[in-house]
Amino acid sequence: MAEQKQLEIAELEGGLTELITGNLLETGPSFNVDSNLYEAGLDSMAIMQLLLMIEQKFGVMLPESDLSRENFNDVRSLARLLEKRLVALKRP
């Protein structure tokens, strides 16, 4: 179970990194899941675009309460948040 969760997190991190580097921010080759998104250029407009991309790619709408600097600090934090929301959606 823990291995599956790690795999899911890794897949989410990969998908988010793809969205961010391919469509949202101009990042260098050293960009990784622990890179600070704000230092990479994430601002309020980019967050809105990212929220739309997340909804389209993963089918999850993040509530306003999740829109914290901590949750959007890096891809790893964002993937953990997204994983929690996806788990919550699967519960009956």
C-alpha positions as CSV (number, residue, x, y, z in Angstrom):
1,M,0.0,0.0,0.0
2,A,2.8,2.4,0.9
3,E,4.6,1.6,-2.3
4,Q,1.5,2.2,-4.3
5,K,1.0,5.6,-2.6
6,Q,4.6,6.5,-3.4
7,L,4.0,5.5,-7.0
8,E,0.9,7.7,-7.2
9,I,2.7,10.6,-5.7
10,A,5.6,10.2,-8.2
11,E,3.0,10.1,-11.0
12,L,1.3,13.3,-9.7
13,E,4.7,15.0,-9.3
14,G,5.6,14.1,-12.9
15,G,2.3,15.3,-14.3
16,L,2.4,18.5,-12.4
17,T,6.0,19.1,-13.4
18,E,5.0,18.6,-17.0
19,L,2.2,21.1,-16.7
20,I,4.3,23.7,-15.0
21,T,7.4,23.4,-17.2
22,G,5.6,22.8,-20.5
23,N,2.8,25.3,-20.2
24,L,3.2,27.7,-17.4
25,L,6.7,28.8,-16.3
26,E,10.0,29.1,-18.1
27,T,12.2,26.9,-16.0
28,G,15.8,25.9,-16.4
29,P,17.3,22.4,-16.6
30,S,17.8,22.4,-12.8
31,F,14.1,22.6,-12.1
32,N,12.8,19.7,-10.0
33,V,10.0,18.8,-7.7
34,D,11.6,20.6,-4.8
35,S,12.3,23.8,-6.7
36,N,10.5,26.9,-5.3
37,L,7.6,27.7,-7.6
38,Y,7.5,31.3,-6.5
39,E,11.2,31.8,-7.2
40,A,10.5,30.2,-10.6
41,G,7.9,32.9,-11.4
42,L,4.6,31.6,-10.0
43,D,2.3,34.5,-9.3
44,S,-1.4,34.9,-8.8
45,M,-2.2,34.8,-12.5
46,A,-0.1,31.6,-13.0
47,I,-1.8,30.0,-10.0
48,M,-5.2,30.6,-11.6
49,Q,-3.9,29.0,-14.9
50,L,-2.4,26.1,-12.9
51,L,-5.7,25.5,-11.1
52,L,-7.5,25.2,-14.5
53,M,-4.9,22.9,-15.8
54,I,-5.1,20.7,-12.7
55,E,-8.9,20.5,-13.0
56,Q,-8.6,19.5,-16.7
57,K,-5.8,17.0,-16.3
58,F,-6.7,15.4,-12.9
59,G,-10.4,16.2,-12.6
60,V,-10.0,17.8,-9.2
61,M,-11.1,21.3,-8.3
62,L,-9.0,22.6,-5.4
63,P,-11.1,24.7,-2.9
64,E,-10.0,28.2,-1.9
65,S,-9.0,26.9,1.5
66,D,-6.2,24.9,-0.2
67,L,-4.7,28.0,-1.9
68,S,-1.9,28.6,0.5
69,R,1.7,29.6,-0.1
70,E,2.7,26.4,1.6
71,N,0.7,24.1,-0.7
72,F,2.0,25.9,-3.8
73,N,5.6,26.2,-2.7
74,D,6.9,23.4,-4.8
75,V,5.7,20.5,-7.0
76,R,6.1,18.0,-4.1
77,S,3.8,19.9,-1.8
78,L,1.3,20.4,-4.5
79,A,1.3,16.7,-5.4
80,R,0.7,15.7,-1.8
81,L,-2.3,18.1,-1.7
82,L,-3.6,16.7,-5.0
83,E,-3.2,13.2,-3.7
84,K,-5.3,14.0,-0.6
85,R,-8.0,15.5,-2.7
86,L,-8.1,12.5,-5.1
87,V,-8.4,10.1,-2.2
88,A,-11.2,12.2,-0.8
89,L,-13.0,12.0,-4.2
90,K,-12.8,8.2,-4.2
91,R,-14.4,7.8,-0.8
92,P,-18.1,6.9,-0.9
